Amino acid sequence: MKCQECGETLKVHRRCRQVRLKCSGCQKEYQIHEVAADLDRETEMELERFTCIIYD
């Protein structure tokens, strides 16, 4: 997936009780629900590894 701000790659970033997508360029973080409609299959498969994603 690409960042909506700068176009760099978004990577899954997991914290204790949160999962975010973080830009490798500008470092902007997105909550999953903010980009859910644009998830690509590769990112969806990575997110499937987590048993629970907390939206906050």
PDBQT receptor file of N, H, CA, C and O in Angstrom, charges set to zero:
ATOM      1  N   MET A   1       0.827  -1.182   0.000  1.00  0.00    +0.000 N 
ATOM      2  CA  MET A   1       0.000   0.000   0.000  1.00  0.00    +0.000 C 
ATOM      3  C   MET A   1       0.867   1.239   0.000  1.00  0.00    +0.000 C 
ATOM      4  O   MET A   1       2.012   1.224   0.452  1.00  0.00    +0.000 OA
ATOM      5  N   LYS A   2       0.301   2.298  -0.512  1.00  0.00    +0.000 N 
ATOM      6  H   LYS A   2      -0.629   2.310  -0.879  1.00  0.00    +0.000 HD
ATOM      7  CA  LYS A   2       1.018   3.567  -0.589  1.00  0.00    +0.000 C 
ATOM      8  C   LYS A   2       0.386   4.610   0.329  1.00  0.00    +0.000 C 
ATOM      9  O   LYS A   2      -0.828   4.624   0.531  1.00  0.00    +0.000 OA
ATOM     10  N   CYS A   3       1.218   5.471   0.874  1.00  0.00    +0.000 N 
ATOM     11  H   CYS A   3       2.204   5.460   0.710  1.00  0.00    +0.000 HD
ATOM     12  CA  CYS A   3       0.782   6.563   1.739  1.00  0.00    +0.000 C 
ATOM     13  C   CYS A   3      -0.043   7.566   0.936  1.00  0.00    +0.000 C 
ATOM     14  O   CYS A   3       0.307   7.901  -0.196  1.00  0.00    +0.000 OA
ATOM     15  N   GLN A   4      -1.118   8.032   1.517  1.00  0.00    +0.000 N 
ATOM     16  H   GLN A   4      -1.402   7.760   2.436  1.00  0.00    +0.000 HD
ATOM     17  CA  GLN A   4      -1.975   9.022   0.864  1.00  0.00    +0.000 C 
ATOM     18  C   GLN A   4      -1.317  10.397   0.825  1.00  0.00    +0.000 C 
ATOM     19  O   GLN A   4      -1.698  11.244   0.017  1.00  0.00    +0.000 OA
ATOM     20  N   GLU A   5      -0.335  10.622   1.691  1.00  0.00    +0.000 N 
ATOM     21  H   GLU A   5      -0.026   9.934   2.347  1.00  0.00    +0.000 HD
ATOM     22  CA  GLU A   5       0.336  11.924   1.764  1.00  0.00    +0.000 C 
ATOM     23  C   GLU A   5       1.509  12.031   0.795  1.00  0.00    +0.000 C 
ATOM     24  O   GLU A   5       1.599  12.983   0.019  1.00  0.00    +0.000 OA
ATOM     25  N   CYS A   6       2.421  11.031   0.845  1.00  0.00    +0.000 N 
ATOM     26  H   CYS A   6       2.348  10.258   1.475  1.00  0.00    +0.000 HD
ATOM     27  CA  CYS A   6       3.658  11.163   0.073  1.00  0.00    +0.000 C 
ATOM     28  C   CYS A   6       3.881  10.061  -0.962  1.00  0.00    +0.000 C 
ATOM     29  O   CYS A   6       4.782  10.172  -1.793  1.00  0.00    +0.000 OA
ATOM     30  N   GLY A   7       3.074   9.002  -0.921  1.00  0.00    +0.000 N 
ATOM     31  H   GLY A   7       2.342   8.912  -0.246  1.00  0.00    +0.000 HD
ATOM     32  CA  GLY A   7       3.187   7.940  -1.910  1.00  0.00    +0.000 C 
ATOM     33  C   GLY A   7       4.194   6.847  -1.590  1.00  0.00    +0.000 C 
ATOM     34  O   GLY A   7       4.364   5.916  -2.377  1.00  0.00    +0.000 OA
ATOM     35  N   GLU A   8       4.868   6.944  -0.441  1.00  0.00    +0.000 N 
ATOM     36  H   GLU A   8       4.730   7.700   0.198  1.00  0.00    +0.000 HD
ATOM     37  CA  GLU A   8       5.808   5.896  -0.036  1.00  0.00    +0.000 C 
ATOM     38  C   GLU A   8       5.036   4.686   0.494  1.00  0.00    +0.000 C 
ATOM     39  O   GLU A   8       3.818   4.748   0.659  1.00  0.00    +0.000 OA
ATOM     40  N   THR A   9       5.732   3.610   0.754  1.00  0.00    +0.000 N 
ATOM     41  H   THR A   9       6.721   3.560   0.619  1.00  0.00    +0.000 HD
ATOM     42  CA  THR A   9       5.131   2.356   1.189  1.00  0.00    +0.000 C 
ATOM     43  C   THR A   9       4.652   2.422   2.639  1.00  0.00    +0.000 C 
ATOM     44  O   THR A   9       5.349   2.934   3.515  1.00  0.00    +0.000 OA
ATOM     45  N   LEU A  10       3.447   1.894   2.874  1.00  0.00    +0.000 N 
ATOM     46  H   LEU A  10       2.881   1.478   2.162  1.00  0.00    +0.000 HD
ATOM     47  CA  LEU A  10       2.929   1.756   4.239  1.00  0.00    +0.000 C 
ATOM     48  C   LEU A  10       3.292   0.371   4.750  1.00  0.00    +0.000 C 
ATOM     49  O   LEU A  10       3.163  -0.620   4.032  1.00  0.00    +0.000 OA
ATOM     50  N   LYS A  11       3.740   0.311   5.979  1.00  0.00    +0.000 N 
ATOM     51  H   LYS A  11       3.845   1.116   6.563  1.00  0.00    +0.000 HD
ATOM     52  CA  LYS A  11       4.093  -0.959   6.602  1.00  0.00    +0.000 C 
ATOM     53  C   LYS A  11       3.252  -1.157   7.849  1.00  0.00    +0.000 C 
ATOM     54  O   LYS A  11       2.914  -0.198   8.543  1.00  0.00    +0.000 OA
ATOM     55  N   VAL A  12       2.918  -2.411   8.129  1.00  0.00    +0.000 N 
ATOM     56  H   VAL A  12       3.193  -3.190   7.566  1.00  0.00    +0.000 HD
ATOM     57  CA  VAL A  12       2.160  -2.731   9.334  1.00  0.00    +0.000 C 
ATOM     58  C   VAL A  12       3.060  -2.484  10.532  1.00  0.00    +0.000 C 
ATOM     59  O   VAL A  12       4.183  -2.986  10.591  1.00  0.00    +0.000 OA
ATOM     60  N   HIS A  13       2.570  -1.720  11.474  1.00  0.00    +0.000 N 
ATOM     61  H   HIS A  13       1.658  -1.313  11.427  1.00  0.00    +0.000 HD
ATOM     62  CA  HIS A  13       3.317  -1.338  12.669  1.00  0.00    +0.000 C 
ATOM     63  C   HIS A  13       2.492  -1.767  13.878  1.00  0.00    +0.000 C 
ATOM     64  O   HIS A  13       1.425  -1.209  14.134  1.00  0.00    +0.000 OA
ATOM     65  N   ARG A  14       2.982  -2.757  14.621  1.00  0.00    +0.000 N 
ATOM     66  H   ARG A  14       3.849  -3.210  14.413  1.00  0.00    +0.000 HD
ATOM     67  CA  ARG A  14       2.235  -3.289  15.762  1.00  0.00    +0.000 C 
ATOM     68  C   ARG A  14       2.826  -2.774  17.056  1.00  0.00    +0.000 C 
ATOM     69  O   ARG A  14       4.039  -2.801  17.266  1.00  0.00    +0.000 OA
ATOM     70  N   ARG A  15       1.938  -2.304  17.920  1.00  0.00    +0.000 N 
ATOM     71  H   ARG A  15       0.953  -2.282  17.749  1.00  0.00    +0.000 HD
ATOM     72  CA  ARG A  15       2.310  -1.929  19.281  1.00  0.00    +0.000 C 
ATOM     73  C   ARG A  15       1.579  -2.878  20.228  1.00  0.00    +0.000 C 
ATOM     74  O   ARG A  15       0.888  -3.794  19.781  1.00  0.00    +0.000 OA
ATOM     75  N   CYS A  16       1.723  -2.670  21.475  1.00  0.00    +0.000 N 
ATOM     76  H   CYS A  16       2.284  -1.926  21.838  1.00  0.00    +0.000 HD
ATOM     77  CA  CYS A  16       1.162  -3.572  22.477  1.00  0.00    +0.000 C 
ATOM     78  C   CYS A  16      -0.283  -3.961  22.179  1.00  0.00    +0.000 C 
ATOM     79  O   CYS A  16      -0.591  -5.150  22.092  1.00  0.00    +0.000 OA
ATOM     80  N   ARG A  17      -1.169  -2.989  22.022  1.00  0.00    +0.000 N 
ATOM     81  H   ARG A  17      -0.918  -2.024  22.092  1.00  0.00    +0.000 HD
ATOM     82  CA  ARG A  17      -2.578  -3.300  21.793  1.00  0.00    +0.000 C 
ATOM     83  C   ARG A  17      -3.121  -2.608  20.560  1.00  0.00    +0.000 C 
ATOM     84  O   ARG A  17      -4.335  -2.446  20.429  1.00  0.00    +0.000 OA
ATOM     85  N   GLN A  18      -2.261  -2.200  19.665  1.00  0.00    +0.000 N 
ATOM     86  H   GLN A  18      -1.275  -2.331  19.771  1.00  0.00    +0.000 HD
ATOM     87  CA  GLN A  18      -2.695  -1.473  18.486  1.00  0.00    +0.000 C 
ATOM     88  C   GLN A  18      -1.941  -1.963  17.256  1.00  0.00    +0.000 C 
ATOM     89  O   GLN A  18      -0.799  -2.417  17.338  1.00  0.00    +0.000 OA
ATOM     90  N   VAL A  19      -2.606  -1.857  16.133  1.00  0.00    +0.000 N 
ATOM     91  H   VAL A  19      -3.533  -1.488  16.067  1.00  0.00    +0.000 HD
ATOM     92  CA  VAL A  19      -1.965  -2.105  14.850  1.00  0.00    +0.000 C 
ATOM     93  C   VAL A  19      -2.245  -0.887  13.984  1.00  0.00    +0.000 C 
ATOM     94  O   VAL A  19      -3.391  -0.456  13.857  1.00  0.00    +0.000 OA
ATOM     95  N   ARG A  20      -1.207  -0.343  13.398  1.00  0.00    +0.000 N 
ATOM     96  H   ARG A  20      -0.276  -0.694  13.501  1.00  0.00    +0.000 HD
ATOM     97  CA  ARG A  20      -1.322   0.822  12.527  1.00  0.00    +0.000 C 
ATOM     98  C   ARG A  20      -0.589   0.536  11.233  1.00  0.00    +0.000 C 
ATOM     99  O   ARG A  20       0.208  -0.399  11.153  1.00  0.00    +0.000 OA
ATOM    100  N   LEU A  21      -0.857   1.340  10.227  1.00  0.00    +0.000 N 
ATOM    101  H   LEU A  21      -1.504   2.099  10.292  1.00  0.00    +0.000 HD
ATOM    102  CA  LEU A  21      -0.053   1.345   9.021  1.00  0.00    +0.000 C 
ATOM    103  C   LEU A  21       0.790   2.605   9.079  1.00  0.00    +0.000 C 
ATOM    104  O   LEU A  21       0.256   3.707   9.206  1.00  0.00    +0.000 OA
ATOM    105  N   LYS A  22       2.101   2.453   8.987  1.00  0.00    +0.000 N 
ATOM    106  H   LYS A  22       2.535   1.558   8.883  1.00  0.00    +0.000 HD
ATOM    107  CA  LYS A  22       3.021   3.577   9.129  1.00  0.00    +0.000 C 
ATOM    108  C   LYS A  22       3.797   3.764   7.836  1.00  0.00    +0.000 C 
ATOM    109  O   LYS A  22       4.292   2.803   7.246  1.00  0.00    +0.000 OA
ATOM    110  N   CYS A  23       3.896   5.004   7.408  1.00  0.00    +0.000 N 
ATOM    111  H   CYS A  23       3.494   5.785   7.887  1.00  0.00    +0.000 HD
ATOM    112  CA  CYS A  23       4.598   5.338   6.181  1.00  0.00    +0.000 C 
ATOM    113  C   CYS A  23       6.103   5.257   6.384  1.00  0.00    +0.000 C 
ATOM    114  O   CYS A  23       6.637   5.758   7.374  1.00  0.00    +0.000 OA
ATOM    115  N   SER A  24       6.778   4.623   5.439  1.00  0.00    +0.000 N 
ATOM    116  H   SER A  24       6.345   4.215   4.635  1.00  0.00    +0.000 HD
ATOM    117  CA  SER A  24       8.234   4.519   5.524  1.00  0.00    +0.000 C 
ATOM    118  C   SER A  24       8.921   5.818   5.109  1.00  0.00    +0.000 C 
ATOM    119  O   SER A  24      10.123   5.980   5.322  1.00  0.00    +0.000 OA
ATOM    120  N   GLY A  25       8.168   6.737   4.520  1.00  0.00    +0.000 N 
ATOM    121  H   GLY A  25       7.192   6.605   4.346  1.00  0.00    +0.000 HD
ATOM    122  CA  GLY A  25       8.734   8.016   4.100  1.00  0.00    +0.000 C 
ATOM    123  C   GLY A  25       8.481   9.121   5.104  1.00  0.00    +0.000 C 
ATOM    124  O   GLY A  25       9.394   9.541   5.814  1.00  0.00    +0.000 OA
ATOM    125  N   CYS A  26       7.238   9.598   5.169  1.00  0.00    +0.000 N 
ATOM    126  H   CYS A  26       6.496   9.257   4.592  1.00  0.00    +0.000 HD
ATOM    127  CA  CYS A  26       6.903  10.746   6.024  1.00  0.00    +0.000 C 
ATOM    128  C   CYS A  26       6.566  10.357   7.464  1.00  0.00    +0.000 C 
ATOM    129  O   CYS A  26       6.375  11.232   8.308  1.00  0.00    +0.000 OA
ATOM    130  N   GLN A  27       6.492   9.053   7.756  1.00  0.00    +0.000 N 
ATOM    131  H   GLN A  27       6.647   8.341   7.071  1.00  0.00    +0.000 HD
ATOM    132  CA  GLN A  27       6.229   8.522   9.104  1.00  0.00    +0.000 C 
ATOM    133  C   GLN A  27       4.795   8.727   9.583  1.00  0.00    +0.000 C 
ATOM    134  O   GLN A  27       4.503   8.489  10.755  1.00  0.00    +0.000 OA
ATOM    135  N   LYS A  28       3.897   9.162   8.705  1.00  0.00    +0.000 N 
ATOM    136  H   LYS A  28       4.134   9.355   7.753  1.00  0.00    +0.000 HD
ATOM    137  CA  LYS A  28       2.499   9.314   9.102  1.00  0.00    +0.000 C 
ATOM    138  C   LYS A  28       1.924   7.939   9.430  1.00  0.00    +0.000 C 
ATOM    139  O   LYS A  28       2.221   6.951   8.758  1.00  0.00    +0.000 OA
ATOM    140  N   GLU A  29       1.094   7.893  10.474  1.00  0.00    +0.000 N 
ATOM    141  H   GLU A  29       0.852   8.695  11.020  1.00  0.00    +0.000 HD
ATOM    142  CA  GLU A  29       0.440   6.650  10.857  1.00  0.00    +0.000 C 
ATOM    143  C   GLU A  29      -1.043   6.730  10.538  1.00  0.00    +0.000 C 
ATOM    144  O   GLU A  29      -1.688   7.757  10.751  1.00  0.00    +0.000 OA
ATOM    145  N   TYR A  30      -1.570   5.630  10.024  1.00  0.00    +0.000 N 
ATOM    146  H   TYR A  30      -1.047   4.796   9.850  1.00  0.00    +0.000 HD
ATOM    147  CA  TYR A  30      -2.988   5.528   9.701  1.00  0.00    +0.000 C 
ATOM    148  C   TYR A  30      -3.618   4.447  10.561  1.00  0.00    +0.000 C 
ATOM    149  O   TYR A  30      -3.045   3.372  10.740  1.00  0.00    +0.000 OA
ATOM    150  N   GLN A  31      -4.785   4.731  11.086  1.00  0.00    +0.000 N 
ATOM    151  H   GLN A  31      -5.251   5.603  10.941  1.00  0.00    +0.000 HD
ATOM    152  CA  GLN A  31      -5.572   3.691  11.731  1.00  0.00    +0.000 C 
ATOM    153  C   GLN A  31      -6.144   2.822  10.616  1.00  0.00    +0.000 C 
ATOM    154  O   GLN A  31      -6.388   3.298   9.507  1.00  0.00    +0.000 OA
ATOM    155  N   ILE A  32      -6.354   1.556  10.919  1.00  0.00    +0.000 N 
ATOM    156  H   ILE A  32      -6.156   1.170  11.820  1.00  0.00    +0.000 HD
ATOM    157  CA  ILE A  32      -6.804   0.614   9.893  1.00  0.00    +0.000 C 
ATOM    158  C   ILE A  32      -8.103   1.077   9.234  1.00  0.00    +0.000 C 
ATOM    159  O   ILE A  32      -8.242   0.988   8.014  1.00  0.00    +0.000 OA
ATOM    160  N   HIS A  33      -9.043   1.565  10.018  1.00  0.00    +0.000 N 
ATOM    161  H   HIS A  33      -8.931   1.637  11.009  1.00  0.00    +0.000 HD
ATOM    162  CA  HIS A  33     -10.329   1.962   9.441  1.00  0.00    +0.000 C 
ATOM    163  C   HIS A  33     -10.204   3.157   8.492  1.00  0.00    +0.000 C 
ATOM    164  O   HIS A  33     -11.076   3.368   7.649  1.00  0.00    +0.000 OA
ATOM    165  N   GLU A  34      -9.137   3.932   8.622  1.00  0.00    +0.000 N 
ATOM    166  H   GLU A  34      -8.429   3.761   9.307  1.00  0.00    +0.000 HD
ATOM    167  CA  GLU A  34      -8.944   5.082   7.738  1.00  0.00    +0.000 C 
ATOM    168  C   GLU A  34      -8.591   4.666   6.310  1.00  0.00    +0.000 C 
ATOM    169  O   GLU A  34      -8.871   5.401   5.363  1.00  0.00    +0.000 OA
ATOM    170  N   VAL A  35      -7.986   3.510   6.155  1.00  0.00    +0.000 N 
ATOM    171  H   VAL A  35      -7.759   2.913   6.924  1.00  0.00    +0.000 HD
ATOM    172  CA  VAL A  35      -7.543   3.056   4.832  1.00  0.00    +0.000 C 
ATOM    173  C   VAL A  35      -8.130   1.703   4.439  1.00  0.00    +0.000 C 
ATOM    174  O   VAL A  35      -7.698   1.097   3.458  1.00  0.00    +0.000 OA
ATOM    175  N   ALA A  36      -9.113   1.233   5.204  1.00  0.00    +0.000 N 
ATOM    176  H   ALA A  36      -9.463   1.726   6.001  1.00  0.00    +0.000 HD
ATOM    177  CA  ALA A  36      -9.668  -0.105   4.988  1.00  0.00    +0.000 C 
ATOM    178  C   ALA A  36     -10.168  -0.320   3.563  1.00  0.00    +0.000 C 
ATOM    179  O   ALA A  36      -9.992  -1.405   3.009  1.00  0.00    +0.000 OA
ATOM    180  N   ALA A  37     -10.770   0.667   2.977  1.00  0.00    +0.000 N 
ATOM    181  H   ALA A  37     -10.913   1.548   3.427  1.00  0.00    +0.000 HD
ATOM    182  CA  ALA A  37     -11.310   0.528   1.616  1.00  0.00    +0.000 C 
ATOM    183  C   ALA A  37     -10.208   0.378   0.569  1.00  0.00    +0.000 C 
ATOM    184  O   ALA A  37     -10.469  -0.098  -0.536  1.00  0.00    +0.000 OA
ATOM    185  N   ASP A  38      -8.983   0.779   0.902  1.00  0.00    +0.000 N 
ATOM    186  H   ASP A  38      -8.771   1.166   1.800  1.00  0.00    +0.000 HD
ATOM    187  CA  ASP A  38      -7.883   0.756  -0.061  1.00  0.00    +0.000 C 
ATOM    188  C   ASP A  38      -6.860  -0.352   0.191  1.00  0.00    +0.000 C 
ATOM    189  O   ASP A  38      -5.840  -0.413  -0.495  1.00  0.00    +0.000 OA
ATOM    190  N   LEU A  39      -7.120  -1.233   1.169  1.00  0.00    +0.000 N 
ATOM    191  H   LEU A  39      -7.950  -1.184   1.726  1.00  0.00    +0.000 HD
ATOM    192  CA  LEU A  39      -6.150  -2.281   1.493  1.00  0.00    +0.000 C 
ATOM    193  C   LEU A  39      -5.899  -3.174   0.284  1.00  0.00    +0.000 C 
ATOM    194  O   LEU A  39      -6.834  -3.586  -0.403  1.00  0.00    +0.000 OA
ATOM    195  N   ASP A  40      -4.627  -3.466   0.034  1.00  0.00    +0.000 N 
ATOM    196  H   ASP A  40      -3.868  -3.131   0.593  1.00  0.00    +0.000 HD
ATOM    197  CA  ASP A  40      -4.306  -4.426  -1.013  1.00  0.00    +0.000 C 
ATOM    198  C   ASP A  40      -4.233  -5.823  -0.396  1.00  0.00    +0.000 C 
ATOM    199  O   ASP A  40      -4.211  -5.967   0.827  1.00  0.00    +0.000 OA
ATOM    200  N   ARG A  41      -4.195  -6.833  -1.235  1.00  0.00    +0.000 N 
ATOM    201  H   ARG A  41      -4.213  -6.716  -2.228  1.00  0.00    +0.000 HD
ATOM    202  CA  ARG A  41      -4.238  -8.214  -0.744  1.00  0.00    +0.000 C 
ATOM    203  C   ARG A  41      -3.037  -8.540   0.155  1.00  0.00    +0.000 C 
ATOM    204  O   ARG A  41      -3.191  -9.231   1.162  1.00  0.00    +0.000 OA
ATOM    205  N   GLU A  42      -1.867  -8.056  -0.197  1.00  0.00    +0.000 N 
ATOM    206  H   GLU A  42      -1.742  -7.494  -1.015  1.00  0.00    +0.000 HD
ATOM    207  CA  GLU A  42      -0.671  -8.323   0.597  1.00  0.00    +0.000 C 
ATOM    208  C   GLU A  42      -0.811  -7.776   2.015  1.00  0.00    +0.000 C 
ATOM    209  O   GLU A  42      -0.464  -8.455   2.982  1.00  0.00    +0.000 OA
ATOM    210  N   THR A  43      -1.318  -6.552   2.139  1.00  0.00    +0.000 N 
ATOM    211  H   THR A  43      -1.600  -6.001   1.354  1.00  0.00    +0.000 HD
ATOM    212  CA  THR A  43      -1.507  -5.945   3.457  1.00  0.00    +0.000 C 
ATOM    213  C   THR A  43      -2.595  -6.676   4.230  1.00  0.00    +0.000 C 
ATOM    214  O   THR A  43      -2.454  -6.896   5.433  1.00  0.00    +0.000 OA
ATOM    215  N   GLU A  44      -3.679  -7.056   3.559  1.00  0.00    +0.000 N 
ATOM    216  H   GLU A  44      -3.794  -6.877   2.582  1.00  0.00    +0.000 HD
ATOM    217  CA  GLU A  44      -4.745  -7.820   4.215  1.00  0.00    +0.000 C 
ATOM    218  C   GLU A  44      -4.206  -9.127   4.782  1.00  0.00    +0.000 C 
ATOM    219  O   GLU A  44      -4.548  -9.508   5.902  1.00  0.00    +0.000 OA
ATOM    220  N   MET A  45      -3.367  -9.812   4.015  1.00  0.00    +0.000 N 
ATOM    221  H   MET A  45      -3.090  -9.503   3.105  1.00  0.00    +0.000 HD
ATOM    222  CA  MET A  45      -2.801 -11.078   4.488  1.00  0.00    +0.000 C 
ATOM    223  C   MET A  45      -1.924 -10.862   5.714  1.00  0.00    +0.000 C 
ATOM    224  O   MET A  45      -1.935 -11.683   6.631  1.00  0.00    +0.000 OA
ATOM    225  N   GLU A  46      -1.173  -9.780   5.744  1.00  0.00    +0.000 N 
ATOM    226  H   GLU A  46      -1.165  -9.114   4.999  1.00  0.00    +0.000 HD
ATOM    227  CA  GLU A  46      -0.339  -9.490   6.907  1.00  0.00    +0.000 C 
ATOM    228  C   GLU A  46      -1.196  -9.176   8.130  1.00  0.00    +0.000 C 
ATOM    229  O   GLU A  46      -0.884  -9.615   9.237  1.00  0.00    +0.000 OA
ATOM    230  N   LEU A  47      -2.281  -8.414   7.934  1.00  0.00    +0.000 N 
ATOM    231  H   LEU A  47      -2.534  -8.058   7.035  1.00  0.00    +0.000 HD
ATOM    232  CA  LEU A  47      -3.169  -8.076   9.042  1.00  0.00    +0.000 C 
ATOM    233  C   LEU A  47      -3.911  -9.293   9.583  1.00  0.00    +0.000 C 
ATOM    234  O   LEU A  47      -4.284  -9.317  10.756  1.00  0.00    +0.000 OA
ATOM    235  N   GLU A  48      -4.130 -10.302   8.742  1.00  0.00    +0.000 N 
ATOM    236  H   GLU A  48      -3.827 -10.283   7.789  1.00  0.00    +0.000 HD
ATOM    237  CA  GLU A  48      -4.826 -11.516   9.177  1.00  0.00    +0.000 C 
ATOM    238  C   GLU A  48      -4.041 -12.284  10.238  1.00  0.00    +0.000 C 
ATOM    239  O   GLU A  48      -4.613 -13.130  10.925  1.00  0.00    +0.000 OA
ATOM    240  N   ARG A  49      -2.765 -12.013  10.385  1.00  0.00    +0.000 N 
ATOM    241  H   ARG A  49      -2.300 -11.326   9.827  1.00  0.00    +0.000 HD
ATOM    242  CA  ARG A  49      -1.943 -12.684  11.406  1.00  0.00    +0.000 C 
ATOM    243  C   ARG A  49      -2.333 -12.282  12.810  1.00  0.00    +0.000 C 
ATOM    244  O   ARG A  49      -2.062 -13.018  13.758  1.00  0.00    +0.000 OA
ATOM    245  N   PHE A  50      -2.961 -11.136  12.966  1.00  0.00    +0.000 N 
ATOM    246  H   PHE A  50      -3.182 -10.538  12.195  1.00  0.00    +0.000 HD
ATOM    247  CA  PHE A  50      -3.327 -10.635  14.283  1.00  0.00    +0.000 C 
ATOM    248  C   PHE A  50      -4.734 -11.078  14.636  1.00  0.00    +0.000 C 
ATOM    249  O   PHE A  50      -5.660 -10.913  13.843  1.00  0.00    +0.000 OA
ATOM    250  N   THR A  51      -4.897 -11.642  15.831  1.00  0.00    +0.000 N 
ATOM    251  H   THR A  51      -4.144 -11.776  16.475  1.00  0.00    +0.000 HD
ATOM    252  CA  THR A  51      -6.194 -12.153  16.238  1.00  0.00    +0.000 C 
ATOM    253  C   THR A  51      -7.186 -11.044  16.558  1.00  0.00    +0.000 C 
ATOM    254  O   THR A  51      -8.398 -11.241  16.468  1.00  0.00    +0.000 OA
ATOM    255  N   CYS A  52      -6.678  -9.896  16.926  1.00  0.00    +0.000 N 
ATOM    256  H   CYS A  52      -5.694  -9.735  16.999  1.00  0.00    +0.000 HD
ATOM    257  CA  CYS A  52      -7.559  -8.781  17.289  1.00  0.00    +0.000 C 
ATOM    258  C   CYS A  52      -6.891  -7.478  16.895  1.00  0.00    +0.000 C 
ATOM    259  O   CYS A  52      -5.722  -7.247  17.204  1.00  0.00    +0.000 OA
ATOM    260  N   ILE A  53      -7.629  -6.645  16.223  1.00  0.00    +0.000 N 
ATOM    261  H   ILE A  53      -8.579  -6.833  15.972  1.00  0.00    +0.000 HD
ATOM    262  CA  ILE A  53      -7.145  -5.307  15.907  1.00  0.00    +0.000 C 
ATOM    263  C   ILE A  53      -8.050  -4.323  16.618  1.00  0.00    +0.000 C 
ATOM    264  O   ILE A  53      -9.263  -4.325  16.412  1.00  0.00    +0.000 OA
ATOM    265  N   ILE A  54      -7.466  -3.486  17.451  1.00  0.00    +0.000 N 
ATOM    266  H   ILE A  54      -6.480  -3.484  17.619  1.00  0.00    +0.000 HD
ATOM    267  CA  ILE A  54      -8.230  -2.519  18.214  1.00  0.00    +0.000 C 
ATOM    268  C   ILE A  54      -8.285  -1.221  17.447  1.00  0.00    +0.000 C 
ATOM    269  O   ILE A  54      -7.255  -0.635  17.115  1.00  0.00    +0.000 OA
ATOM    270  N   TYR A  55      -9.488  -0.778  17.170  1.00  0.00    +0.000 N 
ATOM    271  H   TYR A  55     -10.326  -1.254  17.440  1.00  0.00    +0.000 HD
ATOM    272  CA  TYR A  55      -9.682   0.509  16.481  1.00  0.00    +0.000 C 
ATOM    273  C   TYR A  55      -9.872   1.576  17.541  1.00  0.00    +0.000 C 
ATOM    274  O   TYR A  55     -10.779   1.479  18.367  1.00  0.00    +0.000 OA
ATOM    275  N   ASP A  56      -9.032   2.584  17.523  1.00  0.00    +0.000 N 
ATOM    276  H   ASP A  56      -8.295   2.663  16.852  1.00  0.00    +0.000 HD
ATOM    277  CA  ASP A  56      -9.200   3.661  18.488  1.00  0.00    +0.000 C 
ATOM    278  C   ASP A  56      -8.975   4.995  17.835  1.00  0.00    +0.000 C 
ATOM    279  O   ASP A  56      -9.073   6.030  18.494  1.00  0.00    +0.000 OA
TER     280      ASP A  56
